[in-house]
Amino acid sequence: MIATERFPMIAKTMAELEDVLAEELINLGADEVQIGKRMVSFSGDKALMYKANLHCRTALRILKPIHSFKADNPDDVYEAIKKIDWEHYLSLDKTFAIDAVVYSHIFSHSKFVAYKVKDAIADWFMERYHKRPSVSVTNPDIALNIHIAHNQCTLSLDSSGESLHKRGYRIGQGEAPLSEVLAAGMILKSGWKGDSTFIDPMCGSGTLLIEAAMIALNIPPGIHRPQFAFEKWNDFDKELFSDIYNDDSGSRDFHFRIIGSDISSQMIAIAGKNIANAGLKKYIDLETKPFQNYTEAPKPAGVLMTNPPYGERMKPDDLEGLYSMIGERLKHAFTGYSAYILSYRKECFDHIGLKPSKRYFLFNGALECEMRHYELFAGKRYDRSRSEDKAKPRPYKPSTQSASNEEKPKKKINARYPEKRVPKLRINHRPSGAAPAEES
């Protein structure tokens, strides 16, 4: 069945990744693409909505607006929501939940807005059936999003459910894991698509490695998710989604290596579990190895990308030594590579002592960070900063903790989680109603 009716949609993302997401949507066939703040609006049909959820690496969720209105007080919100014919979207046997996002001096509490929307929906059903559908915060059948900017309100169906950064492959992590969406955004901004070696020498639980492998092989990032919210909608087209889900025509071969190392053997073990669960052991090499022990870079040269500690849990002296060591190893061991370092402290970059060829502003959670790109040519291009010439950096003395920004394991690996093969070859769409895989 081919769905041809087109409608507006909104893809939510992290700040500074809007341009990457817009390009992803255009490549999927989206029309009327417009970049906003932490979002991209576009139009398309049901097939595109399914594809956007499955294929967009930098999207957090895909919303389908169903009603827009103005509201100058809470009662206006209640009345507008109550006018909707809810039988198109809900029934008494389905549960629902409401997520409210409010930027308004009129409505100061998002939870209060969510309550007004809930009350309006409940009263609509009570007046007709003397019953009401139940609210389920954890796993609703229908997820709704109400967005208010000043007095402009938009009610949307959330077609994703859980945030799309929850790919489904992660079964272990460190204390400060890198978001899968941010990791994918970093790689896509670098332009790397599998055409050279990729190495993360402070790999932690392996997020950059896994996202890089999925990009290189063009594996959809949502292939491991147990479910999308649109699968519970009244108009869900199982045949259409199954065709999209099992289409491997875009798969690519990968002729290079993805390499990850970390000072912590515990983090390498966790990374190995995540990589195996993603079905990518064939493409990623892991090793317990401190960054400073690299005397020669893997050949052929390619891209080095890493997310070192920012100083939240390290003493300033240790941080200075760490970043000086990074700069020294980049200069002497990784000639010919393009290096991308994510951090949020200017002094960290100063201690690297190399001149970046480009700077990308990104957000890691609430932290306003930078990813700096260093072209590692030999000769004068390696001239260190004047401040480093005046004083030798402190020698770096590594601790036994992970050298990545994931310094302590958060929880034990779930041994019951099954290993999966490369998912692009999955033949049959999971049956409706099947129990989803356990997710940590």
C-alpha positions as CSV (number, residue, x, y, z in Angstrom):
1,M,0.0,0.0,0.0
2,I,1.4,3.4,-1.0
3,A,0.5,6.4,1.2
4,T,0.3,9.6,-0.9
5,E,-1.5,12.1,1.3
6,R,1.0,14.7,2.4
7,F,1.0,16.6,5.6
8,P,3.3,18.9,7.7
9,M,5.7,17.4,10.2
10,I,8.3,18.6,12.7
11,A,11.6,16.9,13.5
12,K,13.1,17.8,16.8
13,T,16.9,17.8,17.3
14,M,19.7,19.2,19.4
15,A,20.9,22.8,19.0
16,E,23.5,23.2,16.2
17,L,22.5,20.0,14.5
18,E,19.5,21.5,12.6
19,D,21.5,21.8,9.3
20,V,22.6,18.2,9.4
21,L,19.0,17.0,10.1
22,A,17.6,19.2,7.3
23,E,20.0,17.5,4.9
24,E,19.0,14.1,6.1
25,L,15.3,14.9,5.5
26,I,16.0,16.3,2.0
27,N,17.8,13.1,1.1
28,L,14.8,11.1,2.3
29,G,12.5,13.1,0.0
30,A,11.1,15.7,2.3
31,D,9.5,18.9,0.9
32,E,9.2,22.4,2.3
33,V,12.1,21.9,4.6
34,Q,12.7,24.9,6.9
35,I,15.2,25.1,9.7
36,G,14.1,26.4,13.1
37,K,15.5,26.4,16.6
38,R,16.2,22.8,17.6
39,M,13.8,21.7,15.0
40,V,13.2,21.3,11.3
41,S,9.8,21.5,9.7
42,F,8.9,19.7,6.6
43,S,6.1,18.0,4.7
44,G,5.7,14.5,3.4
45,D,3.5,11.4,3.4
46,K,3.1,8.5,5.7
47,A,6.0,6.6,4.1
48,L,8.3,9.6,4.8
49,M,7.2,9.8,8.4
50,Y,8.1,6.1,8.8
51,K,11.4,6.7,7.0
52,A,12.3,9.7,9.1
53,N,11.8,7.8,12.3
54,L,13.9,4.8,11.0
55,H,16.6,6.7,9.1
56,C,17.3,10.1,10.6
57,R,20.4,9.9,12.8
58,T,20.2,13.4,14.2
59,A,16.4,13.5,15.0
60,L,15.1,13.2,18.6
61,R,11.5,12.7,17.6
62,I,9.1,13.2,14.6
63,L,5.9,15.1,15.4
64,K,2.7,15.3,13.3
65,P,0.8,18.5,14.1
66,I,-3.0,18.0,14.2
67,H,-4.3,21.3,15.6
68,S,-3.0,24.9,15.9
69,F,-4.7,27.6,17.8
70,K,-4.2,30.7,19.9
71,A,-4.6,30.7,23.7
72,D,-4.4,33.6,26.1
73,N,-5.3,31.6,29.2
74,P,-5.6,28.0,30.4
75,D,-9.3,27.9,29.6
76,D,-8.6,28.7,26.0
77,V,-6.3,25.7,25.8
78,Y,-9.0,23.4,27.4
79,E,-11.7,24.6,25.0
80,A,-9.5,24.3,21.9
81,I,-8.5,20.7,22.8
82,K,-12.0,19.7,23.6
83,K,-13.2,20.7,20.1
84,I,-11.1,18.1,18.5
85,D,-12.8,14.9,17.4
86,W,-10.7,12.5,19.5
87,E,-12.2,9.3,18.0
88,H,-9.8,9.9,15.1
89,Y,-6.8,9.4,17.4
90,L,-7.9,7.7,20.7
91,S,-10.3,5.1,22.0
92,L,-11.3,4.0,25.4
93,D,-9.1,1.0,25.4
94,K,-5.9,3.0,24.6
95,T,-3.7,4.9,27.0
96,F,-2.2,8.3,26.3
97,A,0.4,10.7,27.6
98,I,1.0,14.4,27.1
99,D,4.4,16.2,26.8
100,A,4.2,20.0,27.2
101,V,6.8,22.4,26.0
102,V,6.1,26.0,27.0
103,Y,7.9,29.2,26.1
104,S,5.4,31.8,27.3
105,H,4.9,34.4,30.0
106,I,1.2,33.5,29.9
107,F,1.7,29.8,30.9
108,S,4.5,29.5,33.4
109,H,4.2,25.8,34.2
110,S,4.3,23.1,31.5
111,K,2.8,20.5,33.8
112,F,-0.3,22.7,34.3
113,V,-0.7,22.9,30.5
114,A,-0.4,19.2,30.2
115,Y,-3.1,18.7,32.9
116,K,-5.5,21.1,31.0
117,V,-5.0,19.1,27.8
118,K,-5.5,15.8,29.7
119,D,-8.7,17.1,31.3
120,A,-10.1,18.3,28.0
121,I,-9.5,14.9,26.4
122,A,-11.0,13.0,29.4
123,D,-14.0,15.2,29.5
124,W,-14.6,14.7,25.8
125,F,-14.9,11.0,26.3
126,M,-16.9,11.3,29.6
127,E,-19.5,13.3,27.9
128,R,-20.0,10.7,25.2
129,Y,-19.3,7.4,26.8
130,H,-19.2,8.1,30.6
131,K,-15.8,6.6,30.5
132,R,-12.3,7.9,29.8
133,P,-9.1,6.5,28.4
134,S,-6.3,6.1,31.0
135,V,-3.1,8.0,31.2
136,S,0.2,6.0,31.0
137,V,3.4,8.0,31.5
138,T,5.8,5.2,30.8
139,N,4.4,3.4,27.7
140,P,1.4,5.1,26.3
141,D,-0.4,3.9,23.2
142,I,-0.8,7.5,22.0
143,A,1.8,10.2,22.8
144,L,0.8,13.8,22.4
145,N,2.9,16.9,22.3
146,I,1.6,20.4,23.1
147,H,4.0,23.3,22.2
148,I,3.3,26.9,23.3
149,A,5.3,29.9,22.2
150,H,3.7,33.1,23.7
151,N,0.1,32.4,22.8
152,Q,0.6,30.2,19.7
153,C,-0.2,26.6,20.5
154,T,0.4,23.5,18.4
155,L,-0.9,20.1,19.4
156,S,1.0,17.2,17.7
157,L,1.0,13.4,17.6
158,D,4.4,12.1,18.6
159,S,5.2,9.4,16.0
160,S,8.4,8.4,17.7
161,G,7.5,7.6,21.3
162,E,10.8,7.3,23.2
163,S,13.4,9.7,22.1
164,L,15.1,8.5,18.9
165,H,18.5,8.8,20.5
166,K,17.6,5.5,22.2
167,R,18.7,3.3,19.4
168,G,18.2,0.1,21.2
169,Y,21.8,-1.2,21.0
170,R,23.2,0.2,24.2
171,I,23.3,-2.3,27.1
172,G,26.1,-0.7,29.1
173,Q,27.5,2.8,29.5
174,G,29.8,5.0,31.5
175,E,28.9,7.8,33.9
176,A,28.7,10.4,31.2
177,P,27.8,8.7,27.9
178,L,27.8,10.7,24.7
179,S,24.3,11.0,23.1
180,E,23.9,8.8,20.1
181,V,22.4,11.8,18.2
182,L,25.3,14.0,19.1
183,A,27.8,11.3,18.1
184,A,26.1,10.9,14.7
185,G,25.9,14.6,14.3
186,M,29.7,15.0,15.0
187,I,30.5,12.4,12.4
188,L,28.1,13.8,9.8
189,K,29.5,17.3,10.3
190,S,33.0,16.0,9.7
191,G,31.9,14.6,6.3
192,W,33.2,11.1,7.1
193,K,31.0,8.4,5.5
194,G,33.2,5.4,5.6
195,D,35.8,6.3,3.1
196,S,38.9,6.0,5.4
197,T,40.0,4.6,8.8
198,F,38.1,5.9,11.8
199,I,39.6,5.8,15.3
200,D,38.5,6.9,18.7
201,P,41.4,6.5,21.2
202,M,39.3,7.4,24.2
203,C,36.2,5.4,23.1
204,G,34.5,4.8,26.5
205,S,31.4,2.6,25.8
206,G,31.8,2.9,22.1
207,T,29.1,5.3,21.0
208,L,31.2,7.1,18.3
209,L,32.5,3.7,17.0
210,I,29.0,2.2,16.6
211,E,27.5,5.4,15.0
212,A,30.5,5.5,12.7
213,A,30.0,1.9,11.6
214,M,26.3,2.4,11.0
215,I,27.0,5.5,8.9
216,A,29.7,3.6,6.9
217,L,27.4,0.7,6.2
218,N,24.3,2.9,5.9
219,I,22.5,0.9,8.5
220,P,19.3,2.8,9.7
221,P,19.9,4.0,13.2
222,G,16.4,3.0,14.3
223,I,16.7,-0.7,13.2
224,H,17.2,-2.0,16.8
225,R,14.4,-0.1,18.4
226,P,11.7,-2.4,19.7
227,Q,8.9,0.0,18.7
228,F,7.8,3.4,17.3
229,A,4.8,5.2,18.6
230,F,3.1,5.3,15.2
231,E,2.8,1.5,15.2
232,K,-0.1,1.9,17.7
233,W,-2.0,4.5,15.7
234,N,-5.4,3.7,14.2
235,D,-4.1,4.3,10.6
236,F,-0.8,2.3,11.0
237,D,0.0,0.7,7.7
238,K,1.9,-2.5,8.7
239,E,2.6,-3.6,5.1
240,L,4.1,-0.2,4.2
241,F,6.3,0.0,7.2
242,S,7.5,-3.6,6.8
243,D,8.6,-2.7,3.2
244,I,10.5,0.3,4.5
245,Y,11.9,-1.6,7.5
246,N,13.3,-4.5,5.4
247,D,14.5,-2.4,2.4
248,D,18.3,-2.8,2.3
249,S,18.8,-1.3,-1.1
250,G,20.8,1.6,0.4
251,S,23.4,-0.6,2.2
252,R,27.0,0.0,1.5
253,D,30.3,-2.0,1.7
254,F,33.0,-0.8,4.0
255,H,36.6,-1.4,3.2
256,F,38.4,0.2,6.0
257,R,38.6,-0.3,9.8
258,I,37.0,1.4,12.8
259,I,39.3,1.3,15.8
260,G,38.5,2.0,19.4
261,S,40.8,2.0,22.4
262,D,40.6,3.2,26.0
263,I,42.8,3.2,29.1
264,S,40.0,1.3,31.0
265,S,39.6,-2.4,30.3
266,Q,36.2,-2.2,32.0
267,M,35.0,0.4,29.5
268,I,36.4,-1.7,26.6
269,A,34.4,-4.7,27.9
270,I,31.3,-2.6,27.9
271,A,32.0,-1.2,24.5
272,G,32.5,-4.8,23.2
273,K,29.0,-5.7,24.6
274,N,27.4,-2.7,22.9
275,I,29.1,-3.4,19.6
276,A,28.1,-7.1,19.6
277,N,24.5,-6.1,20.4
278,A,24.6,-3.8,17.4
279,G,25.8,-6.7,15.2
280,L,29.0,-4.8,14.3
281,K,31.9,-6.9,15.7
282,K,33.1,-7.6,12.2
283,Y,33.9,-4.0,11.6
284,I,35.2,-2.6,14.8
285,D,38.6,-3.4,16.5
286,L,38.9,-2.8,20.3
287,E,42.0,-2.6,22.5
288,T,42.8,-1.6,26.0
289,K,45.4,1.1,25.4
290,P,46.1,4.6,26.8
291,F,46.2,7.4,24.2
292,Q,49.8,8.2,25.2
293,N,50.9,4.7,24.1
294,Y,50.2,5.4,20.5
295,T,53.7,5.7,18.9
296,E,52.3,5.0,15.4
297,A,48.8,5.6,14.1
298,P,46.9,2.9,12.3
299,K,47.3,2.9,8.5
300,P,46.0,4.1,6.2
301,A,45.4,7.5,7.7
302,G,41.9,8.7,8.2
303,V,39.8,10.4,10.8
304,L,40.4,10.5,14.6
305,M,37.4,11.7,16.6
306,T,37.1,11.6,20.4
307,N,35.3,13.1,23.4
308,P,37.9,13.5,26.2
309,P,37.0,14.5,29.8
310,Y,36.1,18.2,30.2
311,G,37.3,18.7,33.8
312,E,34.1,18.0,35.7
313,R,35.7,15.1,37.6
314,M,39.4,15.8,37.0
315,K,41.8,18.2,38.7
316,P,43.0,21.1,36.6
317,D,46.6,19.9,36.7
318,D,45.5,16.5,35.4
319,L,43.4,18.2,32.7
320,E,46.3,20.3,31.5
321,G,48.5,17.3,31.2
322,L,45.8,15.3,29.5
323,Y,45.2,17.8,26.7
324,S,48.9,18.6,26.3
325,M,49.4,14.8,25.8
326,I,46.6,14.7,23.2
327,G,48.2,17.6,21.3
328,E,51.6,15.9,21.5
329,R,50.4,12.6,20.3
330,L,48.4,14.2,17.4
331,K,51.5,16.0,16.3
332,H,53.9,13.1,16.5
333,A,51.9,9.9,15.9
334,F,48.9,10.9,13.8
335,T,50.4,12.7,10.8
336,G,48.1,12.6,7.9
337,Y,44.9,12.3,10.0
338,S,42.0,14.7,10.4
339,A,41.4,15.0,14.1
340,Y,38.1,16.1,15.7
341,I,38.2,16.9,19.5
342,L,35.0,17.7,21.5
343,S,35.4,19.8,24.6
344,Y,33.8,22.8,26.3
345,R,36.7,24.5,28.0
346,K,38.8,27.0,26.0
347,E,41.8,26.2,28.2
348,C,41.6,22.5,27.2
349,F,42.0,23.4,23.6
350,D,44.8,25.9,24.5
351,H,46.8,23.0,26.0
352,I,46.4,20.9,22.8
353,G,48.6,23.6,21.3
354,L,47.5,23.1,17.6
355,K,45.7,25.6,15.4
356,P,42.3,24.3,14.4
357,S,41.2,24.5,10.7
358,K,37.6,24.6,11.7
359,R,35.4,25.0,14.8
360,Y,31.9,23.5,15.3
361,F,29.7,24.7,18.1
362,L,27.6,21.9,19.6
363,F,25.7,21.1,22.8
364,N,26.5,18.1,25.0
365,G,23.5,18.0,27.2
366,A,23.4,21.5,28.8
367,L,27.1,22.2,28.1
368,E,27.9,24.5,25.2
369,C,30.8,22.7,23.6
370,E,33.1,23.0,20.6
371,M,34.3,20.3,18.2
372,R,37.6,21.5,16.8
373,H,39.0,20.1,13.6
374,Y,42.8,19.7,13.2
375,E,44.4,18.9,9.9
376,L,47.6,17.0,10.9
377,F,50.1,17.9,8.3
378,A,53.8,17.7,8.9
379,G,56.1,20.7,9.1
380,K,55.1,24.3,9.9
381,R,51.4,23.6,10.1
382,Y,52.2,22.0,13.4
383,D,53.5,25.2,15.0
384,R,52.4,25.2,18.6
385,S,50.9,28.2,20.3
386,R,53.1,30.8,21.8
387,S,51.9,30.1,25.3
388,E,53.1,26.5,25.0
389,D,56.5,27.6,23.7
390,K,57.0,29.7,26.8
391,A,56.4,26.8,29.2
392,K,56.6,23.1,28.9
393,P,53.4,21.2,29.7
394,R,53.0,19.2,32.8
395,P,53.7,15.5,32.2
396,Y,50.4,13.5,32.0
397,K,50.0,10.8,34.6
398,P,47.0,8.8,33.7
399,S,44.7,7.3,36.4
400,T,43.2,3.9,36.1
401,Q,39.8,5.3,35.2
402,S,38.6,5.6,31.6
403,A,40.3,8.3,29.6
404,S,37.1,9.0,27.8
405,N,34.3,11.3,29.1
406,E,32.6,8.2,30.5
407,E,34.6,7.6,33.6
408,K,32.8,5.1,35.7
409,P,30.5,2.3,34.7
410,K,26.9,3.2,35.6
411,K,25.5,-0.3,35.7
412,K,26.3,-3.9,35.0
413,I,25.9,-5.4,31.6
414,N,22.6,-7.3,31.1
415,A,23.9,-10.7,30.2
416,R,20.4,-11.7,29.0
417,Y,20.5,-9.2,26.1
418,P,20.9,-11.3,22.9
419,E,23.7,-10.6,20.4
420,K,22.3,-9.3,17.1
421,R,23.7,-9.6,13.6
422,V,24.0,-6.7,11.2
423,P,20.4,-5.7,11.0
424,K,20.2,-4.6,7.4
425,L,19.5,-8.3,6.5
426,R,16.6,-8.7,8.9
427,I,13.9,-10.3,6.7
428,N,10.6,-10.0,8.4
429,H,9.1,-7.1,10.2
430,R,8.5,-7.9,13.9
431,P,4.9,-9.2,14.4
432,S,2.3,-6.8,15.7
433,G,2.0,-7.1,19.5
434,A,5.3,-8.9,19.9
435,A,7.1,-8.2,23.2
436,P,9.9,-5.7,22.6
437,A,13.5,-6.5,23.5
438,E,14.6,-5.5,27.0
439,E,16.3,-2.1,27.0
440,S,18.7,-0.9,29.6
